[in-house]
Amino acid sequence: EVQVRRMGGLVFPVTIEVRFDDGEVVREQWDGREAWRRYLYVREARLVSATVDPDSLVPLDINFTNNSRTVEPEGLGVQKLCARIMFWAQFIMDQPEFLNIATLMDGMGLD
């Protein structure tokens, strides 16, 4: 079972991509008129993931992070975010004049 929900007030058709563990991919078309829609699949293969707008064709989508879900949680997004935070933290720490207020005040003529 896959349930999709329209989060905003705009109504337009979207594609829903459903993946199963045997490699099969099913694409459904949803007109988006209802607030939510349920797709039910009866088969031996287990559901792996579902994605709304898998080809990113909707330019008005503000939040791309809520367009897909997986049955098993994936940590790749968290790892990517942590790597980005660590990059910027290291960049800032490597800038001694950025962190040294005395240098900043001296450069501005504020003694």
C-alpha positions in Angstrom: 0.0 0.0 0.0 1.2 3.5 -0.9 -0.5 6.6 0.2 0.3 10.0 -1.3 -1.0 13.3 0.0 -1.1 16.8 -1.6 0.5 19.2 0.8 -0.5 22.5 -0.7 -3.4 24.2 -2.4 -2.1 23.8 -6.0 -3.8 21.0 -8.0 -1.9 19.5 -10.9 -1.1 15.9 -12.2 2.0 14.1 -11.0 3.7 10.8 -11.6 4.1 8.3 -8.7 6.9 5.8 -9.1 6.7 2.7 -6.9 9.7 0.3 -6.7 9.6 -3.4 -5.5 12.4 -5.6 -4.3 12.3 -7.8 -7.4 13.4 -4.8 -9.5 9.9 -4.0 -10.9 9.0 -0.3 -11.2 5.4 0.8 -11.5 4.5 4.3 -12.5 1.0 5.7 -11.7 -0.6 9.0 -12.8 -2.4 11.0 -10.1 -4.5 14.0 -11.1 -3.9 15.6 -7.6 -7.6 16.7 -7.2 -8.2 14.7 -4.1 -6.3 15.6 -0.9 -4.8 12.1 -0.8 -4.8 8.9 -2.8 -4.1 5.3 -1.9 -2.5 2.7 -4.3 -2.8 -0.9 -3.3 -0.6 -3.6 -4.7 -1.1 -7.3 -4.1 2.0 -9.3 -5.1 4.8 -11.4 -3.8 7.5 -8.8 -4.2 7.9 -6.4 -1.3 7.6 -2.6 -1.6 10.9 -0.8 -1.5 10.1 2.9 -2.1 7.6 5.4 -3.6 8.5 8.7 -5.2 6.2 11.6 -6.2 7.4 13.4 -9.3 10.5 11.1 -9.8 11.6 13.1 -12.9 11.4 16.5 -11.1 9.0 17.9 -13.6 7.1 20.1 -11.2 9.1 23.4 -10.9 6.7 24.8 -8.2 7.6 22.2 -5.7 9.1 24.1 -2.7 10.2 21.1 -0.6 11.8 18.2 -2.5 12.6 16.3 0.7 9.1 15.1 1.2 8.7 13.6 -2.3 9.8 10.1 -1.5 9.8 7.4 1.2 11.6 4.1 1.6 10.5 1.1 3.6 13.9 0.7 5.1 15.4 4.0 6.3 18.4 5.3 4.4 21.1 7.4 6.1 22.5 9.0 3.0 20.7 12.3 3.5 22.0 12.6 7.1 25.5 11.8 6.0 25.4 14.4 3.2 24.1 17.0 5.6 26.8 16.2 8.2 29.5 16.3 5.6 28.3 19.8 4.5 28.2 21.1 8.0 31.7 19.7 8.8 33.0 21.4 5.6 31.7 24.8 6.5 32.9 24.4 10.2 36.4 23.6 9.0 36.3 26.4 6.5 35.4 28.9 9.2 37.9 27.5 11.7 40.7 27.9 9.0 40.0 31.6 8.8 41.8 33.1 11.8 41.1 36.7 10.9 37.4 35.8 10.7 37.4 34.6 14.3 39.8 37.2 15.7 37.7 40.1 16.7 40.8 42.2 17.6 42.0 41.9 14.0 38.6 42.9 12.7 38.4 45.9 15.0 42.0 47.0 14.2 41.2 46.9 10.5 38.2 49.1 11.0 40.1 51.6 13.0 38.3 50.8 16.3 40.9 50.6 19.0 
